[in-house]
Amino acid sequence: MKENASCLLKTLLALGKRHAMTCTIIALALILFTHRFQLAVNFTESLPGTVFLIDKKVKTPQKGELIAFTWKDAAPIPDDVTVIKRVAGLAGDKVVNQNRVISVNGKLVGLAKTQAKTGEPLKAIASLSIPKGYFFAMGEHADSFDSRYARPGLIAYTAIRGRAYRVW
């Protein structure tokens, strides 16, 4: 039994020496990749796509782009979940709520429903001008839980995890 363990150890050490450079390169590539990028899986209908790549280095939202951010204080979605939505409005843009029809700078973004699929009442966002440091996040599905509602409302730049790209 001791001989088998000793033989196995010698074989593993020989393999380690032979492939040390390859293992080091792979480990370094993984560290660098995960330092800048994160993979995310979408389990909802709010956006088309299932797998997204998040570039954690890009923290400034641009209108029309997908942005990943950390969810806070807006049940039923739990806190600290990474959410991906499209940026529909930026600082200085005018959000108007006219009988639950929401527009940004005169462009219709969607209807704020009166209740969630679960039956919970939903309060629509109030008309406002988007302040500096915040953006209006919008899903592409009519039932998306997004900035059309008072909660979650506008999203703070401090919640941004990075720019999201649909992979699949």
DSSP file (Angstrom, degrees, kcal/mol; ACC not computed):
  #  RESIDUE AA STRUCTURE BP1 BP2  ACC     N-H-->O    O-->H-N    N-H-->O    O-->H-N    TCO  KAPPA ALPHA  PHI   PSI    X-CA   Y-CA   Z-CA
    1    1 A M     >        0   0    0      0, 0.0     4,-2.1     0, 0.0     5,-0.2   0.000 360.0 360.0 360.0 -42.9    0.0    0.0    0.0
    2    2 A K  H  >  +     0   0    0      1,-0.2     4,-2.4     2,-0.2     5,-0.2   0.878 360.0  53.6 -62.5 -38.5    2.9    2.4    0.9
    3    3 A E  H  > S+     0   0    0      2,-0.2     4,-2.5     1,-0.2    -1,-0.2   0.895 107.5  50.3 -64.6 -40.2    4.5    1.5   -2.4
    4    4 A N  H  > S+     0   0    0      2,-0.2     4,-2.6     1,-0.2    -2,-0.2   0.920 112.2  46.6 -63.4 -44.8    1.4    2.4   -4.4
    5    5 A A  H  X S+     0   0    0     -4,-2.1     4,-2.4     2,-0.2    -2,-0.2   0.905 113.6  48.7 -64.0 -41.6    1.1    5.8   -2.6
    6    6 A S  H  X S+     0   0    0     -4,-2.4     4,-2.3     2,-0.2    -2,-0.2   0.903 112.4  48.4 -64.4 -42.2    4.7    6.5   -3.1
    7    7 A C  H  X S+     0   0    0     -4,-2.5     4,-2.3     2,-0.2    -2,-0.2   0.905 111.6  49.7 -64.2 -43.5    4.5    5.6   -6.8
    8    8 A L  H  X S+     0   0    0     -4,-2.6     4,-2.6     2,-0.2    -2,-0.2   0.916 110.7  49.9 -62.3 -44.7    1.4    7.8   -7.2
    9    9 A L  H  X S+     0   0    0     -4,-2.4     4,-2.4     1,-0.2    -2,-0.2   0.914 110.9  49.0 -61.6 -44.4    3.1   10.7   -5.6
   10   10 A K  H  X S+     0   0    0     -4,-2.3     4,-2.2     2,-0.2    -1,-0.2   0.906 111.7  49.6 -62.7 -41.6    6.2   10.4   -7.8
   11   11 A T  H  X S+     0   0    0     -4,-2.3     4,-2.4     2,-0.2    -2,-0.2   0.921 111.5  48.4 -63.2 -44.9    3.9   10.2  -10.9
   12   12 A L  H  X S+     0   0    0     -4,-2.6     4,-2.6     1,-0.2    -2,-0.2   0.894 111.4  49.8 -63.8 -40.5    2.0   13.3   -9.8
   13   13 A L  H  X S+     0   0    0     -4,-2.4     4,-2.3     2,-0.2    -1,-0.2   0.894 110.9  49.8 -64.9 -39.8    5.3   15.2   -9.2
   14   14 A A  H  X S+     0   0    0     -4,-2.2     4,-2.4     2,-0.2    -2,-0.2   0.919 112.4  46.9 -65.0 -43.6    6.6   14.2  -12.6
   15   15 A L  H  X S+     0   0    0     -4,-2.4     4,-2.4     2,-0.2    -2,-0.2   0.909 111.1  52.9 -63.1 -42.0    3.4   15.4  -14.3
   16   16 A G  H  < S+     0   0    0     -4,-2.6     4,-0.4     1,-0.2    -2,-0.2   0.906 111.3  45.5 -60.1 -43.3    3.5   18.6  -12.3
   17   17 A K  H >< S+     0   0    0     -4,-2.3     3,-0.7     1,-0.2     4,-0.3   0.907 114.2  49.0 -65.3 -42.2    7.1   19.3  -13.4
   18   18 A R  H 3< S+     0   0    0     -4,-2.4    -2,-0.2     1,-0.2    -1,-0.2   0.852 123.9  29.9 -66.9 -35.4    6.3   18.5  -17.0
   19   19 A H  T 3X S+     0   0    0     -4,-2.4     4,-2.7    -5,-0.2     5,-0.2   0.139  84.0 112.8-112.9  18.1    3.2   20.6  -17.2
   20   20 A A  H <> S+     0   0    0     -3,-0.7     4,-2.5    -4,-0.4     5,-0.2   0.903  79.4  48.3 -59.6 -43.5    4.1   23.4  -14.7
   21   21 A M  H  > S+     0   0    0     -4,-0.3     4,-2.5     2,-0.2    -1,-0.2   0.925 113.0  47.8 -65.1 -44.1    4.3   26.1  -17.3
   22   22 A T  H  > S+     0   0    0      2,-0.2     4,-2.5     1,-0.2    -2,-0.2   0.926 113.5  47.5 -62.4 -45.6    1.0   25.1  -18.8
   23   23 A C  H  X S+     0   0    0     -4,-2.7     4,-2.6     1,-0.2    -1,-0.2   0.893 112.1  50.4 -62.6 -40.5   -0.7   25.0  -15.4
   24   24 A T  H  X S+     0   0    0     -4,-2.5     4,-2.6    -5,-0.2    -2,-0.2   0.917 111.2  47.9 -64.6 -44.0    0.8   28.4  -14.5
   25   25 A I  H  X S+     0   0    0     -4,-2.5     4,-2.6     2,-0.2    -2,-0.2   0.922 113.5  47.4 -63.6 -44.5   -0.4   30.0  -17.7
   26   26 A I  H  X S+     0   0    0     -4,-2.5     4,-2.4     2,-0.2    -2,-0.2   0.926 113.3  48.2 -63.0 -45.0   -3.9   28.6  -17.3
   27   27 A A  H  X S+     0   0    0     -4,-2.6     4,-2.2     2,-0.2    -2,-0.2   0.918 113.2  47.7 -62.1 -44.0   -4.0   29.7  -13.6
   28   28 A L  H  X S+     0   0    0     -4,-2.6     4,-2.6     2,-0.2     5,-0.2   0.910 111.2  50.8 -64.0 -43.1   -2.8   33.2  -14.5
   29   29 A A  H  X S+     0   0    0     -4,-2.6     4,-2.7     1,-0.2    -1,-0.2   0.904 110.9  49.0 -61.7 -41.9   -5.3   33.5  -17.4
   30   30 A L  H  X S+     0   0    0     -4,-2.4     4,-2.7     2,-0.2     5,-0.2   0.909 111.3  49.2 -64.1 -42.1   -8.2   32.5  -15.1
   31   31 A I  H  X S+     0   0    0     -4,-2.2     4,-1.5     2,-0.2    -2,-0.2   0.937 114.6  44.4 -63.1 -46.7   -7.1   35.0  -12.4
   32   32 A L  H  X S+     0   0    0     -4,-2.6     4,-1.4     2,-0.2     5,-0.2   0.910 114.4  49.8 -64.7 -42.3   -6.8   37.8  -15.0
   33   33 A F  H  X S+     0   0    0     -4,-2.7     4,-3.7     1,-0.2     3,-0.4   0.946 113.5  44.0 -62.2 -49.3  -10.1   36.9  -16.6
   34   34 A T  H  < S+     0   0    0     -4,-2.7    -1,-0.2     1,-0.2    -2,-0.2   0.728 106.9  61.7 -73.1 -19.7  -12.1   36.7  -13.4
   35   35 A H  H  < S+     0   0    0     -4,-1.5    -1,-0.2    -5,-0.2    -2,-0.2   0.886 122.3  21.1 -68.4 -37.4  -10.5   39.9  -12.1
   36   36 A R  H  < S+     0   0    0     -4,-1.4    20,-2.9    -3,-0.4    21,-0.4   0.785 125.0  45.7-100.4 -33.2  -12.1   41.8  -15.1
   37   37 A F  E  <  -A   55   0A   0     -4,-3.7     2,-0.3    -5,-0.2    18,-0.2  -0.769  52.6-172.4-118.9 158.0  -15.0   39.6  -16.2
   38   38 A Q  E     -A   54   0A   0     16,-1.6    16,-3.4    -2,-0.3     2,-0.4  -0.992  20.2-133.9-142.6 140.9  -17.8   37.7  -14.7
   39   39 A L  E     -A   53   0A   0     -2,-0.3     2,-0.4    14,-0.2    14,-0.2  -0.797  24.3-170.3 -93.7 141.0  -20.3   35.3  -16.2
   40   40 A A  E     -A   52   0A   0     12,-2.9    12,-3.0    -2,-0.4     2,-0.5  -0.977  12.7-147.2-131.8 146.1  -24.0   35.8  -15.4
   41   41 A V  E     -A   51   0A   0     -2,-0.4     2,-0.6    10,-0.2    10,-0.2  -0.949  12.1-142.7-114.8 131.2  -27.0   33.6  -16.1
   42   42 A N        +     0   0    0      8,-3.2     7,-0.1    -2,-0.5    41,-0.0  -0.829  20.5 175.2 -95.7 121.7  -30.4   35.1  -16.7
   43   43 A F        +     0   0    0     -2,-0.6     2,-0.2     3,-0.0    -1,-0.1   0.304  57.8  73.9-105.5   7.3  -33.3   33.1  -15.3
   44   44 A T  S    S-     0   0    0      3,-0.1     3,-0.3     6,-0.1    -2,-0.1  -0.586  79.6-122.2-116.7 176.4  -36.1   35.6  -16.1
   45   45 A E  S    S+     0   0    0     -2,-0.2    99,-0.1     1,-0.2    98,-0.1   0.396  84.5 101.1 -93.9   0.8  -38.0   36.8  -19.2
   46   46 A S  S    S+     0   0    0     97,-0.1    94,-3.5    94,-0.1    95,-0.8   0.776  91.1  19.9 -63.7 -27.0  -36.9   40.5  -18.7
   47   47 A L  S    S-     0   0    0     -3,-0.3     2,-0.2    92,-0.2    -1,-0.1  -0.989  84.6-110.1-137.7 147.6  -34.2   40.2  -21.4
   48   48 A P  S    S+     0   0    0      0, 0.0     2,-0.1     0, 0.0    -3,-0.1  -0.577  81.6  56.7 -71.7 141.7  -33.6   37.9  -24.3
   49   49 A G        -     0   0    0     -2,-0.2    -2,-0.2   119,-0.2     3,-0.1  -0.179  59.0-142.4 114.8 151.9  -30.6   35.7  -23.7
   50   50 A T  S    S+     0   0    0      1,-0.3    -8,-3.2    -2,-0.1     2,-0.5   0.730  82.0  45.8-114.7 -40.8  -29.4   33.3  -21.0
   51   51 A V  E     -A   41   0A   0    -10,-0.2   116,-3.1   -12,-0.0   117,-1.8  -0.930  63.6-177.9-115.9 130.9  -25.7   33.8  -20.6
   52   52 A F  E     -AB  40 166A   0    -12,-3.0   -12,-2.9    -2,-0.5     2,-0.5  -0.945  20.6-141.6-126.7 146.3  -24.1   37.3  -20.2
   53   53 A L  E     -AB  39 165A   0    112,-2.9   112,-2.3    -2,-0.3     2,-0.6  -0.935  18.6-153.6-104.4 126.5  -20.5   38.4  -19.9
   54   54 A I  E     -AB  38 164A   0    -16,-3.4   -16,-1.6    -2,-0.5     2,-1.0  -0.900   5.4-151.4-106.0 122.2  -20.0   41.3  -17.5
   55   55 A D  E >   -AB  37 163A   0    108,-3.1   108,-1.5    -2,-0.6     3,-1.2  -0.812   9.3-167.1 -90.4 102.6  -17.0   43.6  -18.0
   56   56 A K  T 3  S+     0   0    0    -20,-2.9    -1,-0.1    -2,-1.0   -19,-0.1   0.576  79.8  66.9 -70.7  -9.4  -16.4   44.8  -14.5
   57   57 A K  T 3  S+     0   0    0    -21,-0.4     2,-0.8     1,-0.1    -1,-0.3   0.760  84.6  76.6 -82.5 -25.0  -14.1   47.6  -15.7
   58   58 A V    <   +     0   0    0     -3,-1.2   105,-0.4     1,-0.1    -1,-0.1  -0.776  49.7 156.4 -91.8 107.1  -16.8   49.5  -17.5
   59   59 A K        +     0   0    0     -2,-0.8    -1,-0.1   103,-0.2   101,-0.1   0.350  44.3  89.4-114.5   3.4  -18.8   51.4  -14.8
   60   60 A T  S    S-     0   0    0    100,-0.0     2,-0.1     2,-0.0    -1,-0.0  -0.905  72.1-136.3-106.6 116.5  -20.3   54.3  -16.7
   61   61 A P        -     0   0    0      0, 0.0     2,-0.4     0, 0.0    -2,-0.1  -0.414  14.8-160.2 -72.5 144.9  -23.7   53.5  -18.2
   62   62 A Q    >   -     0   0    0     -2,-0.1     3,-2.1     4,-0.1    25,-0.4  -0.975  33.3 -95.7-122.6 138.9  -24.5   54.5  -21.8
   63   63 A K  T 3  S+     0   0    0     -2,-0.4    25,-0.2     1,-0.3     3,-0.1  -0.255 109.7  17.6 -55.8 132.6  -28.0   54.8  -23.1
   64   64 A G  T 3  S+     0   0    0     23,-3.2    -1,-0.3     1,-0.3     2,-0.1   0.149 100.4 114.0  92.1 -17.9  -29.2   51.7  -24.9
   65   65 A E  S <  S-     0   0    0     -3,-2.1    22,-2.7    22,-0.1     2,-0.4  -0.432  71.4-111.0 -83.6 159.3  -26.4   49.5  -23.5
   66   66 A L  E     -DC  86 164A   0     98,-0.5    98,-1.9    20,-0.2     2,-0.4  -0.744  36.8-170.8 -85.9 136.7  -27.0   46.5  -21.1
   67   67 A I  E     -DC  85 163A   0     18,-2.9    18,-2.1    -2,-0.4     2,-0.4  -0.991  14.8-144.1-132.3 139.3  -25.7   47.2  -17.6
   68   68 A A  E     +DC  84 162A   0     94,-3.3    93,-3.1    -2,-0.4    94,-1.6  -0.845  28.6 166.6-100.9 137.1  -25.3   44.8  -14.7
   69   69 A F  E     -DC  83 160A   0     14,-2.7    14,-3.2    -2,-0.4     2,-0.5  -0.965  39.4-100.0-146.7 162.6  -26.0   46.1  -11.2
   70   70 A T  E     -D   82   0A   0     89,-2.7     2,-0.2    -2,-0.3    12,-0.2  -0.733  38.7-129.6 -88.0 128.8  -26.5   44.9   -7.6
   71   71 A W        +     0   0    0     10,-2.7     9,-2.8    -2,-0.5     2,-0.4  -0.556  30.5 178.7 -79.3 137.3  -30.2   44.8   -6.6
   72   72 A K        -     0   0    0     -2,-0.2     5,-0.1     7,-0.2     7,-0.0  -1.000  52.6  -9.7-141.0 139.9  -31.1   46.5   -3.3
   73   73 A D  S    S+     0   0    0     -2,-0.4     2,-0.1     1,-0.1    -1,-0.1   0.737  90.6 109.3  55.6  37.1  -34.3   47.0   -1.4
   74   74 A A    >   -     0   0    0      3,-0.5     3,-1.2    77,-0.1    -1,-0.1  -0.499  60.5-139.4-144.6  72.2  -36.9   46.0   -3.9
   75   75 A A  T 3  S+     0   0    0      1,-0.3    76,-0.1    -2,-0.1    -3,-0.0  -0.269  79.9  50.3 -57.5 150.6  -38.6   42.7   -3.0
   76   76 A P  T 3  S+     0   0    0      0, 0.0    -1,-0.3     0, 0.0     0, 0.0  -0.985 107.4  68.8 -87.5  -4.3  -39.6   40.2   -4.3
   77   77 A I  S <  S-     0   0    0     -3,-1.2    -3,-0.5     1,-0.1     4,-0.0  -0.638  93.7-117.8 -76.5 128.4  -36.1   40.1   -5.8
   78   78 A P    >   -     0   0    0      0, 0.0     3,-1.0     0, 0.0    -7,-0.2  -0.273  31.7 -96.1 -67.7 151.1  -33.5   39.4   -3.0
   79   79 A D  T 3  S+     0   0    0      1,-0.2    -7,-0.2    -9,-0.1     3,-0.1  -0.235 104.0  26.6 -60.3 152.7  -30.9   41.9   -2.1
   80   80 A D  T 3  S+     0   0    0     -9,-2.8     2,-0.3     1,-0.3    -1,-0.2   0.528  82.4 137.8  70.1  11.2  -27.4   41.6   -3.6
   81   81 A V    <   -     0   0    0     -3,-1.0   -10,-2.7   -10,-0.3     2,-0.5  -0.671  58.9-119.2 -80.6 140.2  -28.5   39.7   -6.7
   82   82 A T  E     -D   70   0A   0     -2,-0.3     2,-0.3   -12,-0.2   -12,-0.2  -0.729  35.8-170.4 -82.3 125.3  -26.8   40.8   -9.9
   83   83 A V  E     -D   69   0A   0    -14,-3.2   -14,-2.7    -2,-0.5     2,-0.5  -0.890  12.0-151.4-117.6 144.9  -29.5   42.2  -12.3
   84   84 A I  E     +D   68   0A   0     -2,-0.3     2,-0.3   -16,-0.2   -16,-0.2  -0.976  26.5 154.5-120.4 126.4  -29.0   43.1  -16.0
   85   85 A K  E     -D   67   0A   0    -18,-2.1   -18,-2.9    -2,-0.5     2,-0.3  -0.908  43.5-100.3-140.0 166.8  -31.2   45.7  -17.6
   86   86 A R  E     -DE  66 138A   0     52,-2.7    52,-3.0    -2,-0.3     2,-0.6  -0.724  36.7-117.1 -89.8 141.0  -31.0   48.2  -20.6
   87   87 A V  E     + E   0 137A   0    -22,-2.7   -23,-3.2   -25,-0.4    50,-0.2  -0.694  40.5 166.1 -79.6 117.4  -30.1   51.8  -19.8
   88   88 A A  E     +     0   0A   0     48,-3.1     2,-0.3    -2,-0.6    49,-0.2   0.539  62.0  21.0-109.4 -12.2  -33.1   53.9  -20.9
   89   89 A G  E     - E   0 136A   0     47,-1.2    47,-2.4     4,-0.1    -1,-0.3  -0.985  59.1-167.0-159.0 147.4  -32.3   57.2  -19.2
   90   90 A L    >   -     0   0    0     -2,-0.3     3,-2.5    45,-0.2    40,-0.3  -0.722  49.6 -49.9-126.8 175.8  -29.3   59.1  -17.8
   91   91 A A  T 3  S+     0   0    0     43,-0.4    -1,-0.1     1,-0.3    41,-0.1  -0.168 125.2  22.4 -50.0 132.9  -28.8   62.2  -15.6
   92   92 A G  T 3  S+     0   0    0     38,-3.3    -1,-0.3     1,-0.4     2,-0.1   0.140  91.5 126.1  93.8 -18.8  -30.7   65.2  -16.9
   93   93 A D    <   -     0   0    0     -3,-2.5    37,-2.9    37,-0.1     2,-0.6  -0.421  60.8-123.1 -71.7 149.6  -33.3   63.1  -18.8
   94   94 A K  E     -F  129   0B   0     35,-0.2    11,-3.1    -3,-0.1     2,-0.5  -0.849  19.1-160.7 -99.9 121.1  -37.0   63.7  -18.0
   95   95 A V  E     -FG 128 104B   0     33,-3.4    33,-2.3    -2,-0.6     2,-0.5  -0.883  11.1-167.3 -98.4 127.0  -39.1   60.8  -16.8
   96   96 A V  E     - G   0 103B   0      7,-2.7     7,-2.2    -2,-0.5     2,-0.6  -0.970  12.5-165.2-121.4 130.1  -42.8   61.3  -17.2
   97   97 A N  E     + G   0 102B   0     -2,-0.5     2,-0.6     5,-0.2    30,-0.2  -0.943  13.4 174.1-110.5 108.3  -45.6   59.2  -15.6
   98   98 A Q  E >  S- G   0 101B   0      3,-2.4     3,-1.2    -2,-0.6    -2,-0.0  -0.882  78.1 -31.7-119.3  98.7  -48.9   60.0  -17.3
   99   99 A N  T 3  S-     0   0    0     -2,-0.6    -1,-0.1     1,-0.2     3,-0.1   0.898 123.3 -50.7  56.1  43.7  -51.5   57.6  -16.0
  100  100 A R  T 3  S+     0   0    0      1,-0.2    12,-3.5    25,-0.1     2,-0.7   0.497 110.1 125.1  73.7   6.7  -48.9   54.8  -15.6
  101  101 A V  E <   -GH  98 111B   0     -3,-1.2    -3,-2.4    10,-0.2     2,-0.4  -0.886  50.9-154.2 -94.0 116.6  -47.6   55.3  -19.1
  102  102 A I  E     +GH  97 110B   0      8,-3.1     7,-2.8    -2,-0.7     8,-1.6  -0.785  18.7 172.4-102.9 132.1  -43.9   56.0  -18.6
  103  103 A S  E     -GH  96 108B   0     -7,-2.2    -7,-2.7    -2,-0.4     2,-0.5  -0.957  22.7-147.9-132.7 154.6  -41.7   57.9  -21.0
  104  104 A V  E >  S-GH  95 107B   0      3,-2.5     3,-1.9    -2,-0.3    -9,-0.2  -0.985  87.1 -16.1-123.0 118.7  -38.1   59.2  -21.0
  105  105 A N  T 3  S-     0   0    0    -11,-3.1    -1,-0.1    -2,-0.5   -10,-0.1   0.867 130.8 -52.3  53.6  39.6  -37.5   62.5  -22.9
  106  106 A G  T 3  S+     0   0    0    -12,-0.4     2,-0.6     1,-0.2    -1,-0.3   0.387 113.1 120.4  82.0  -3.9  -40.9   62.0  -24.7
  107  107 A K  E <   -H  104   0B   0     -3,-1.9    -3,-2.5     1,-0.0    -1,-0.2  -0.846  68.0-120.6 -98.1 123.0  -40.0   58.4  -25.8
  108  108 A L  E     +H  103   0B   0     -2,-0.6    -5,-0.3    -5,-0.2     3,-0.1  -0.381  34.6 171.8 -60.3 128.1  -42.4   55.7  -24.5
  109  109 A V  E     -     0   0B   0     -7,-2.8     2,-0.3     1,-0.4    -6,-0.2   0.601  54.5 -68.6-111.1 -20.4  -40.6   53.1  -22.5
  110  110 A G  E     -H  102   0B   0     -8,-1.6    -8,-3.1     2,-0.0     2,-0.4  -0.875  47.1 -71.7 155.5 174.5  -43.5   51.2  -21.2
  111  111 A L  E     -H  101   0B   0     -2,-0.3     2,-0.8   -10,-0.2   -10,-0.2  -0.834  36.4-134.9 -98.8 133.4  -46.6   50.8  -19.0
  112  112 A A        -     0   0    0    -12,-3.5    12,-0.1    -2,-0.4    31,-0.1  -0.812  28.0-137.5 -88.3 114.9  -46.3   50.6  -15.2
  113  113 A K        -     0   0    0     -2,-0.8     3,-0.1    29,-0.2     9,-0.1  -0.248   7.4-130.0 -69.7 159.2  -48.6   47.8  -14.2
  114  114 A T  S    S+     0   0    0      1,-0.2     8,-2.7     7,-0.1     2,-0.3   0.735  87.4  17.8 -82.8 -23.9  -50.8   48.1  -11.1
  115  115 A Q  B    S-I  121   0C   0      6,-0.3    -1,-0.2     8,-0.0     5,-0.1  -0.997  76.4-114.6-149.1 153.0  -49.8   44.7   -9.7
  116  116 A A    >   -     0   0    0      4,-3.0     3,-2.1    -2,-0.3     6,-0.1  -0.244  43.2 -98.2 -75.2 168.6  -47.1   42.1  -10.1
  117  117 A K  T 3  S+     0   0    0      1,-0.3    -1,-0.1    26,-0.2    26,-0.0   0.803 127.2  58.8 -56.3 -28.8  -47.7   38.6  -11.4
  118  118 A T  T 3  S-     0   0    0      2,-0.1    -1,-0.3     1,-0.1    -2,-0.0   0.543 121.7-108.8 -79.2  -7.0  -47.8   37.6   -7.7
  119  119 A G  S <  S+     0   0    0     -3,-2.1    -2,-0.1     1,-0.3     3,-0.1   0.329  72.2 140.8  96.0  -7.6  -50.7   40.0   -7.1
  120  120 A E        -     0   0    0      1,-0.1    -4,-3.0    -5,-0.1    -1,-0.3  -0.462  58.6-108.3 -68.9 139.3  -48.6   42.5   -5.0
  121  121 A P  B     -I  115   0C   0      0, 0.0     2,-0.5     0, 0.0    -6,-0.3  -0.406  30.8-149.9 -67.7 144.8  -49.5   46.1   -5.8
  122  122 A L        -     0   0    0     -8,-2.7     2,-0.5    -2,-0.1   -10,-0.0  -0.971   1.5-148.2-119.7 128.3  -46.9   48.1   -7.7
  123  123 A K        -     0   0    0     -2,-0.5    27,-3.2    28,-0.1    28,-0.5  -0.834  21.8-130.0 -95.2 126.9  -46.4   51.8   -7.3
  124  124 A A  B     -J  149   0D   0     -2,-0.5    25,-0.3    25,-0.3    24,-0.1  -0.380  29.0 -96.6 -74.2 152.8  -45.3   53.6  -10.5
  125  125 A I        -     0   0    0     23,-2.8     2,-0.1     1,-0.1   -25,-0.1  -0.354  42.1-116.2 -63.6 148.0  -42.3   55.9  -10.5
  126  126 A A        -     0   0    0      1,-0.1     2,-0.1    -3,-0.1    -1,-0.1  -0.490  36.3 -89.8 -81.9 156.6  -43.2   59.6  -10.2
  127  127 A S        +     0   0    0    -30,-0.2     2,-0.3    -2,-0.1   -31,-0.2  -0.461  69.4 139.6 -63.1 137.8  -42.4   62.1  -12.9
  128  128 A L  E     -F   95   0B   0    -33,-2.3   -33,-3.4    -2,-0.1     2,-0.5  -0.981  56.2-100.6-167.2 171.1  -38.9   63.5  -12.3
  129  129 A S  E     -F   94   0B   0     -2,-0.3   -35,-0.2   -35,-0.2   -36,-0.1  -0.936  47.8-112.7-103.6 130.5  -35.6   64.6  -13.8
  130  130 A I        -     0   0    0    -37,-2.9   -38,-3.3    -2,-0.5   -37,-0.1  -0.477  35.8-136.8 -68.3 121.6  -32.9   61.9  -13.4
  131  131 A P    >   -     0   0    0      0, 0.0     3,-1.3     0, 0.0   -38,-0.1  -0.309  30.4 -80.9 -76.4 162.6  -30.3   63.3  -11.0
  132  132 A K  T 3  S+     0   0    0      1,-0.2     3,-0.1   -41,-0.1   -42,-0.0  -0.333 116.9  31.9 -58.2 139.7  -26.6   63.0  -11.4
  133  133 A G  T 3  S+     0   0    0      1,-0.3    24,-2.9    -3,-0.1    25,-0.4   0.519 106.5  86.8  89.2   6.4  -25.3   59.6  -10.3
  134  134 A Y  E <   -K  156   0E   0     -3,-1.3   -43,-0.4    22,-0.2     2,-0.3  -0.929  51.5-168.3-135.0 159.2  -28.4   57.7  -11.3
  135  135 A F  E     -K  155   0E   0     20,-1.9    20,-2.9    -2,-0.3     2,-0.6  -0.965  27.5-114.0-143.0 161.8  -29.9   56.0  -14.4
  136  136 A F  E     -E   89   0A   0    -47,-2.4   -48,-3.1    -2,-0.3   -47,-1.2  -0.873  32.4-157.7 -98.2 118.6  -33.2   54.6  -15.5
  137  137 A A  E     -E   87   0A   0     -2,-0.6    10,-2.5    16,-0.4     2,-0.4  -0.819  10.6-173.6-103.3 136.7  -33.0   50.8  -16.0
  138  138 A M  E     -E   86   0A   0    -52,-3.0   -52,-2.7    -2,-0.4     2,-0.1  -0.992  15.4-148.9-136.8 130.6  -35.5   49.0  -18.3
  139  139 A G        -     0   0    0     -2,-0.4   -92,-0.2   -54,-0.2   -93,-0.1  -0.444  22.2-128.6 -83.4 168.9  -36.1   45.3  -19.1
  140  140 A E  S    S+     0   0    0    -94,-3.5     2,-0.3    -2,-0.1   -93,-0.2   0.479  83.6  82.6 -99.4  -3.1  -37.4   44.3  -22.5
  141  141 A H  S >  S-     0   0    0    -95,-0.8     3,-2.0     1,-0.1    -2,-0.2  -0.797  82.6-126.1-101.5 144.1  -40.4   42.3  -21.3
  142  142 A A  T 3  S+     0   0    0     -2,-0.3   -29,-0.2     1,-0.3    -1,-0.1   0.797 111.6  50.4 -58.5 -29.5  -43.7   43.9  -20.3
  143  143 A D  T 3  S+     0   0    0    -98,-0.1    -1,-0.3     2,-0.1   -26,-0.2   0.323  80.8 132.8 -92.5   8.4  -43.5   42.1  -16.9
  144  144 A S    <   -     0   0    0     -3,-2.0     2,-0.8   -99,-0.1    -5,-0.1  -0.331  57.5-133.6 -61.0 138.8  -39.9   43.3  -16.2
  145  145 A F        +     0   0    0     -7,-0.1     2,-0.2     2,-0.1    -1,-0.1  -0.855  57.3 124.4 -94.3 106.4  -39.5   44.7  -12.7
  146  146 A D  S >  S-     0   0    0     -2,-0.8     3,-1.8     5,-0.1     7,-0.6  -0.583  73.9 -47.2-147.4-159.2  -37.5   47.8  -13.4
  147  147 A S  T 3  S+     0   0    0    -10,-2.5    -9,-0.1     1,-0.3   -22,-0.1   0.461 109.4  84.5 -71.1  -0.3  -37.3   51.6  -13.0
  148  148 A R  T 3  S+     0   0    0    -11,-0.2   -23,-2.8     5,-0.1     2,-0.3   0.673  88.4  67.6 -68.3 -14.5  -40.9   52.1  -14.1
  149  149 A Y  B <> S-J  124   0D   0     -3,-1.8     4,-1.4   -25,-0.3   -25,-0.3  -0.780  90.4-121.4-112.1 151.5  -41.7   51.4  -10.5
  150  150 A A  T  4 S+     0   0    0    -27,-3.2     4,-0.1    -2,-0.3   -26,-0.1   0.864  98.6  71.3 -56.4 -37.4  -41.0   53.4   -7.3
  151  151 A R  T  4 S+     0   0    0    -28,-0.5    -1,-0.2     1,-0.2   -28,-0.1  -0.989 113.0  11.9-118.3 118.4  -39.1   50.3   -6.1
  152  152 A P  T  4 S+     0   0    0      0, 0.0    -1,-0.2     0, 0.0    -5,-0.2  -0.978  98.2 162.5 -81.3 -17.6  -36.5   49.8   -7.5
  153  153 A G     <  -     0   0    0     -4,-1.4   -16,-0.4    -7,-0.6    -4,-0.1  -0.353  56.2  -3.3  70.7-153.7  -36.8   53.2   -9.0
  154  154 A L  S    S-     0   0    0     -4,-0.1     2,-0.5   -18,-0.1   -18,-0.2  -0.396  77.0-125.2 -70.7 152.0  -33.7   54.8  -10.4
  155  155 A I  E     -K  135   0E   0    -20,-2.9   -20,-1.9    -2,-0.1     2,-0.2  -0.863  17.4-128.9-105.7 131.0  -30.4   52.9  -10.0
  156  156 A A  E >   -K  134   0E   0     -2,-0.5     3,-1.9   -22,-0.2     4,-0.3  -0.504  14.8-127.6 -76.3 142.9  -27.4   54.5   -8.4
  157  157 A Y  G >  S+     0   0    0    -24,-2.9     3,-1.7     1,-0.3    -1,-0.1   0.809 108.2  69.0 -57.0 -29.6  -24.1   54.3  -10.2
  158  158 A T  G 3  S+     0   0    0    -25,-0.4    -1,-0.3     1,-0.3   -24,-0.1   0.701  93.9  56.9 -65.4 -17.5  -22.6   52.9   -7.0
  159  159 A A  G <  S+     0   0    0     -3,-1.9   -89,-2.7   -90,-0.1    -1,-0.3   0.554  80.5 117.8 -87.4  -9.0  -24.7   49.7   -7.6
  160  160 A I  E <   + C   0  69A   0     -3,-1.7   -91,-0.3    -4,-0.3     3,-0.1  -0.374  37.0 179.3 -67.4 131.8  -23.1   49.1  -11.1
  161  161 A R  E     -     0   0A   0    -93,-3.1     2,-0.3     1,-0.4   -92,-0.2   0.694  58.1 -75.6 -98.6 -29.1  -21.1   45.9  -11.5
  162  162 A G  E     - C   0  68A   0    -94,-1.6   -94,-3.3  -105,-0.1    -1,-0.4  -0.892  57.7 -48.8 155.4 176.9  -20.2   46.5  -15.1
  163  163 A R  E     -BC  55  67A   0   -108,-1.5  -108,-3.1  -105,-0.4     2,-0.4  -0.598  54.2-142.1 -77.8 136.4  -21.3   46.5  -18.8
  164  164 A A  E     -BC  54  66A   0    -98,-1.9   -98,-0.5    -2,-0.3     2,-0.4  -0.831  14.3-168.4-108.2 141.8  -23.1   43.3  -19.9
  165  165 A Y  E     -B   53   0A   0   -112,-2.3  -112,-2.9    -2,-0.4     2,-0.4  -0.994  25.5-122.6-126.5 130.3  -22.8   41.6  -23.2
  166  166 A R  E     +B   52   0A   0     -2,-0.4  -114,-0.3  -114,-0.2  -117,-0.1  -0.591  31.0 173.2 -73.4 126.3  -25.2   38.8  -24.3
  167  167 A V              0   0    0   -116,-3.1  -115,-0.2    -2,-0.4    -1,-0.2   0.802 360.0 360.0 -97.6 -42.8  -23.2   35.6  -25.0
  168  168 A W              0   0    0   -117,-1.8  -119,-0.2  -120,-0.0  -116,-0.1   0.302 360.0 360.0-152.1 360.0  -26.1   33.2  -25.6
